[in-house]
Amino acid sequence: MRSSAAILLLLAVVVAGAGPASAFGSEKPPTVAVGVVMPEDPRGPMLARFAVLVYSLSRNAKLTYAGVSGVDQRPDKGGIRYQMVITAVDAGGATAKYRAVIWGVPETSRWTLLQFKRVN
């Protein structure tokens, strides 16, 4: 079983490799939810990498992050809930799309992968 320190180290590597904020995602208008306008969040690709890493470690799946699209964010229970479609490559080289739901509090280490399902 992997220790939490090893998982945190791997997460730090993924986050550090995410690149500058200007390289994140595409330009799109802010999301409106319950009367609150949320500015575009550059965390999409970083959170998608986080989702692939957490899923891969928990399921012993050898997935590699390839891209993200359709990032939607909404305020939820003192944090932000992100929904996105992630493209990942398995060990055999096959590409597939997954729907991920992540909840977290920006500028903290409180992030949770709530859902990671393959999209047909």
VOGU-3710 file (C-alpha; in Angstrom, 3 decimals, decimal comma):
1> mrssaailll> 0,000/0,000/0,000  1,364/3,402/-0,899  1,848/5,915/1,838  0,087/9,264/1,826  3,490/10,969/1,544  4,139/9,192/-1,763  0,723/10,213/-3,079  1,320/13,831/-2,046  4,730/13,761/-3,752  3,161/12,438/-6,959
11> lavvvagagp> 0,440/15,078/-6,767  3,082/17,797/-6,335  4,842/16,535/-9,476  1,589/16,582/-11,451  0,696/20,078/-10,247  4,210/21,390/-10,918  4,106/19,966/-14,442  0,821/21,691/-15,237  2,613/24,712/-16,699  1,731/28,405/-16,583
21> asafgsekpp> -1,849/29,563/-16,154  -1,878/31,062/-19,664  -1,563/27,561/-21,137  -4,730/26,299/-19,404  -7,960/25,599/-21,227  -9,780/27,534/-23,866  -11,334/30,971/-23,626  -15,005/30,815/-22,606  -17,414/33,073/-20,724  -17,846/32,816/-16,947
31> tvavgvvmpe> -20,250/30,217/-15,587  -23,384/31,508/-13,857  -24,783/29,444/-10,972  -27,455/30,476/-8,475  -26,958/34,157/-9,238  -23,174/33,972/-8,718  -20,862/34,734/-11,629  -17,763/32,572/-11,477  -14,765/33,813/-13,465  -13,038/31,280/-15,691
41> dprgpmlarf> -10,792/29,127/-13,549  -7,410/28,087/-14,965  -7,348/24,999/-12,738  -9,116/22,745/-15,289  -6,080/20,904/-16,695  -4,408/20,709/-13,275  -7,540/19,192/-11,718  -7,937/16,813/-14,653  -4,379/15,568/-14,075  -5,235/15,208/-10,371
51> avlvyslsrn> -8,342/13,143/-11,240  -6,414/10,794/-13,546  -3,662/10,363/-10,942  -6,037/9,666/-8,040  -8,128/7,254/-10,114  -5,027/5,469/-11,418  -3,543/5,068/-7,940  -6,783/3,909/-6,333  -7,690/1,408/-9,079  -4,163/0,388/-10,109
61> akltyagvsg> -5,050/1,557/-13,628  -2,283/2,823/-15,853  -3,957/5,906/-17,295  -2,115/8,933/-18,651  -3,675/12,384/-18,937  -4,140/13,513/-22,557  -6,533/16,479/-22,373  -9,596/18,089/-20,843  -12,715/19,739/-22,217  -16,085/20,958/-21,032
71> vdqrpdkggi> -14,944/22,231/-17,632  -17,904/23,471/-15,607  -17,591/24,943/-12,132  -20,179/25,809/-9,507  -19,984/26,958/-5,886  -20,816/24,053/-3,566  -20,675/23,689/0,236  -17,949/26,265/0,861  -15,848/25,140/-2,097  -16,168/24,646/-5,839
81> ryqmvitavd> -17,486/21,588/-7,677  -15,851/20,984/-11,043  -17,299/18,722/-13,734  -15,216/17,958/-16,796  -14,584/15,518/-19,600  -11,057/14,119/-19,501  -9,269/12,315/-22,303  -6,864/9,653/-21,032  -4,671/6,989/-22,621  -4,407/3,500/-21,125
91> aggatakyra> -1,309/1,270/-21,025  -2,242/-0,294/-24,375  -2,385/3,113/-26,087  -6,184/3,258/-26,379  -7,739/6,685/-25,835  -10,990/7,102/-23,914  -13,057/9,926/-22,435  -14,050/10,054/-18,777  -16,456/12,277/-16,862  -14,915/13,515/-13,637
101> viwgvpetsr> -16,416/15,419/-10,727  -14,001/17,073/-8,304  -14,793/19,153/-5,240  -12,304/21,400/-3,500  -11,475/24,630/-1,783  -9,169/26,805/-3,936  -5,827/27,786/-2,402  -5,944/24,814/-0,007  -5,073/21,128/-0,125  -8,735/20,094/0,317
111> wtllqfkrvn> -9,543/18,348/-2,979  -11,641/15,228/-3,483  -12,347/13,145/-6,566  -16,072/12,405/-6,323  -16,609/10,613/-9,631  -14,546/9,231/-12,507  -16,578/7,307/-15,100  -15,925/6,327/-18,668  -18,102/8,119/-21,229  -19,348/6,046/-24,173
//
